[in-house]
Amino acid sequence: MRKLRLGVVGLGRAFSVMAPAFRDPRIEVVSATDPRPDALRQFERDFGGRTFPSIESLCASDIDAVYIATPHQFHAAQAGICLAAGKHVLVEKPMALGLDECRDMIAASENTGAHLVVGHSHSFDAPIRRTRALIESGGFGRVRMITAVNFTDFLYRARRPEELDTARGGGAVFNQAAHQVDIVRLLGGGRVATVRALTGAWDPARPTEGAYSCLLTFEDGAFASLTYSGYAHFDSDEWCNWIAELGRKKDPDAYGGARKLLLAGDESALKASRNYGGRDYSPPASSFHQHFGPLIVSCDRADLRPLPEGVMIYADGERRFDPLPAPRTPRVEVIDELYDAAVSGKPPLHSGRWALATLEVCLAMLRSAREGKDIPLASQSGLPT
């Protein structure tokens, strides 16, 4: 079996969550670049790979693909460097902060023949993919309505200043809606026609969107409602059997932990200590599939509810559970897609065009909230046939 030699740009939170997936036998993580010496030392301990002072020198080394896990505002330029060097790219969501940047990334991929995959988003999760397969089986009729809800402590986790500035890619829409939008687009067929949204920014000390509510209409007449709050009050993991987003059991008695940590000391120091290579860093662990809050897909003849252990099916005459085996590796679906694209030449589902369409929805949410009107979309893409 051919191993895919992978370089990493950015050893922050996103990398720490993806790192267990890179233990997959198909992947060999061989190099990294990051401005933080402690992160580079942790990388050398964990992976035994080389470290480089710049993205250009990393791309000049013997690698097949690059994982870009830097802050959002750097994605477009860094992906351009990697693609121009002929390296396949896995870039974190959101793909970029503007549609023109996305188009430049897509053009660079097409011009060089290097594949561009965007993720992780929770539309990769096995319960979501299983729900899509149930829909495609035809046994439950057409998708008519999707309801997605998530209440978390997102806004009160330790943040860098730009993470609290919408103009620089901060806030719940850029960071969290990308997950929900990707999920409902996958389940609803991909092509959103219009967006109507409201956003909430209710804490002057955290001056960005911490909540949103949104209605999407699809070109075939289906519609989806998306609600998200990151204000650290109600925790919707209560509705997911106290299984957290990353697939591990959560202690409900730890309520308010994020706010307490913020009050305990300097926020930038707290973030650094818990980040990859920091004093309090610990690798994430999971026993269940990852998720992004309660979700119900309403079809003609059933409601489908993906859960961390499988999919509940509420059909006309029965209620039954379609179980999934426990994940052998967290986020292995991302590795499947990257490896199939880079090694087998299979076009990825989460391509640049798919991710551009998701970003278009997110940008329309922000615009709709500002202007108080429906926003029509023009750059949507459907599911591969």
Long-range contacts (C-beta under 8 A, 24 or more apart in sequence): 1-25, 1-26, 2-26, 2-343, 3-27, 3-28, 4-28, 4-64, 4-65, 4-338, 4-339, 4-342, 4-343, 5-30, 5-62, 5-63, 5-64, 5-65, 6-30, 6-63, 6-64, 6-65, 6-66, 6-67, 7-31, 7-32, 7-33, 7-52, 7-58, 7-59, 7-61, 7-63, 7-65, 7-66, 7-67, 7-87, 8-32, 8-33, 8-34, 8-43, 8-66, 8-67, 8-69, 9-33, 9-34, 9-55, 9-58, 9-66, 9-67, 9-68, 9-69, 9-70, 9-78, 9-82, 10-34, 10-68, 10-69, 10-70, 10-71, 10-74, 11-36, 11-39, 11-40, 11-42, 11-43, 11-69, 11-276, 11-277, 12-39, 12-69, 12-70, 12-71, 12-275, 12-276, 13-275, 13-276, 14-69, 14-92, 14-120, 15-67, 15-69, 15-276, 16-275, 16-276, 16-281, 16-283, 16-284, 17-120, 17-246, 17-284, 17-331, 18-67, 18-69, 18-120, 18-331, 18-334, 19-46, 19-276, 19-283, 20-283, 20-284, 20-285, 20-329, 20-330, 20-331, 21-329, 21-330, 21-331, 21-332, 21-334, 21-335, 22-47, 22-67, 22-335, 23-329, 24-329, 24-332, 24-335, 26-335, 26-339, 26-343, 27-335, 27-339, 30-61, 30-62, 30-63, 31-58, 31-61, 31-63, 32-58, 33-57, 33-58, 36-272, 36-275, 36-277, 38-277, 38-278, 39-275, 39-276, 39-277, 40-277, 41-277, 42-276, 42-277, 42-281, 43-276, 43-277, 55-81, 55-82, 56-81, 59-85, 59-87, 60-85, 63-87, 64-88, 64-342, 65-89, 65-90, 65-338, 65-342, 66-90, 67-91, 68-92, 71-160, 71-162, 71-163, 71-169, 72-96, 72-97, 72-168, 72-169, 72-174, 73-97, 73-162, 73-168, 73-169, 75-101, 75-105, 76-101, 76-102, 76-104, 76-105, 79-105, 79-108, 79-116, 80-104, 80-105, 80-108, 82-114, 83-108, 83-109, 83-112, 83-114, 83-116, 84-108, 84-112, 86-112, 86-113, 86-114, 87-114, 88-114, 88-115, 88-116, 88-117, 88-338, 88-341, 88-342, 89-114, 89-115, 89-116, 89-117, 90-117, 90-118, 90-119, 90-334, 90-338, 91-116, 91-117, 91-118, 92-118, 92-119, 92-120, 93-118, 93-119, 93-120, 93-121, 93-178, 93-179, 93-182, 93-355, 93-358, 94-169, 94-174, 94-175, 94-178, 94-355, 94-358, 94-359, 94-362, 95-352, 95-355, 95-356, 95-358, 95-359, 96-359, 97-168, 97-169, 97-174, 98-363, 99-356, 99-359, 99-360, 99-363, 99-379, 102-352, 102-355, 102-356, 102-359, 103-356, 105-352, 106-352, 106-353, 106-356, 109-352, 115-338, 115-341, 115-342, 115-347, 115-348, 115-351, 116-348, 116-351, 116-352, 117-334, 117-337, 117-338, 117-341, 117-348, 117-350, 117-351, 118-350, 118-351, 118-352, 118-354, 118-355, 119-334, 119-337, 119-350, 120-331, 120-334, 121-178, 121-179, 121-182, 121-183, 121-350, 121-358, 122-179, 122-180, 122-182, 122-183, 122-245, 122-290, 122-291, 122-292, 123-179, 123-182, 123-183, 123-185, 123-186, 123-350, 124-331, 124-333, 124-334, 124-337, 124-350, 125-289, 125-290, 125-291, 125-292, 125-306, 125-333, 126-289, 126-324, 126-327, 126-333, 127-289, 127-291, 127-306, 127-307, 127-308, 127-309, 127-310, 127-311, 127-324, 128-183, 128-186, 128-187, 128-295, 128-306, 129-186, 129-333, 130-306, 130-310, 130-311, 130-322, 130-324, 131-187, 131-297, 131-304, 131-306, 131-311, 132-186, 132-187, 134-304, 134-311, 134-313, 134-322, 135-187, 135-297, 135-299, 135-304, 139-301, 139-302, 140-299, 140-300, 140-301, 140-302, 140-304, 140-313, 140-315, 141-299, 141-300, 141-301, 141-302, 142-220, 142-222, 142-299, 142-300, 143-187, 143-188, 143-189, 143-222, 143-297, 143-298, 143-299, 144-222, 144-223, 144-298, 144-299, 144-300, 145-222, 145-223, 145-224, 145-225, 145-297, 145-298, 146-184, 146-187, 146-188, 146-222, 146-223, 146-224, 146-225, 146-295, 146-296, 146-297, 146-298, 147-224, 147-225, 147-295, 147-296, 147-298, 148-180, 148-183, 148-184, 148-224, 148-225, 148-226, 148-227, 148-292, 148-293, 148-294, 148-295, 149-227, 149-228, 149-236, 149-293, 149-294, 149-295, 150-176, 150-180, 150-227, 150-228, 150-229, 150-236, 150-292, 150-293, 150-294, 151-228, 151-229, 151-230, 151-231, 151-233, 151-234, 151-235, 151-236, 151-293, 152-176, 152-228, 152-229, 152-230, 152-232, 152-235, 152-236, 152-245, 152-293, 153-230, 153-231, 153-232, 153-235, 153-257, 153-258, 153-259, 154-210, 154-230, 154-232, 155-203, 155-206, 155-208, 155-210, 155-230, 155-231, 155-232, 156-206, 156-230, 156-231, 156-232, 156-258, 156-259, 156-262, 157-258, 158-261, 158-262, 158-267, 158-268, 158-270, 158-271, 158-274, 159-206, 159-267, 159-271, 160-268, 160-271, 163-208, 164-206, 164-207, 164-208, 165-207, 165-208, 166-208, 166-209, 166-366, 170-208, 171-201, 171-208, 171-209, 171-210, 172-199, 172-208, 172-209, 172-210, 172-211, 172-212, 172-228, 172-230, 173-199, 173-209, 173-212, 173-362, 173-365, 173-366, 174-362, 176-228, 176-230, 177-212, 177-214, 177-226, 177-228, 177-361, 177-362, 177-365, 178-358, 178-359, 178-362, 179-292, 180-226, 180-228, 180-292, 180-293, 181-216, 181-226, 181-358, 181-361, 181-362, 182-350, 182-358, 183-292, 183-295, 184-216, 184-224, 184-226, 185-354, 185-357, 185-358, 185-361, 186-349, 186-383, 187-297, 188-216, 188-218, 188-222, 188-224, 189-218, 189-219, 189-220, 189-222, 189-382, 189-383, 190-354, 190-357, 190-380, 190-381, 190-382, 190-383, 191-218, 191-219, 191-220, 191-357, 191-380, 191-381, 191-382, 192-216, 192-217, 192-218, 192-219, 192-357, 192-361, 192-377, 192-380, 193-217, 193-218, 193-219, 193-376, 193-377, 193-380, 194-374, 194-375, 194-376, 194-377, 195-361, 195-364, 195-365, 195-368, 195-374, 195-375, 195-377, 196-368, 196-373, 196-374, 196-375, 197-364, 197-365, 197-366, 197-368, 197-369, 198-368, 198-369, 199-365, 199-366, 199-369, 200-229, 202-231, 203-231, 209-366, 209-369, 212-365, 212-369, 214-365, 214-368, 216-361, 219-380, 228-293, 232-256, 232-258, 232-259, 236-293, 236-294, 237-293, 239-293, 239-294, 240-291, 240-293, 240-294, 240-307, 240-308, 241-307, 241-308, 241-309, 243-288, 243-291, 243-308, 245-290, 245-291, 245-292, 245-293, 246-284, 246-286, 246-290, 246-330, 247-286, 247-287, 247-288, 247-289, 247-290, 247-291, 247-308, 247-327, 247-330, 248-284, 248-285, 248-286, 248-287, 248-288, 249-287, 249-288, 284-330, 286-327, 286-330, 287-326, 288-326, 288-327, 289-324, 289-326, 289-327, 290-330, 290-331, 347-384, 349-383, 349-384, 353-381, 354-381, 356-381, 357-381
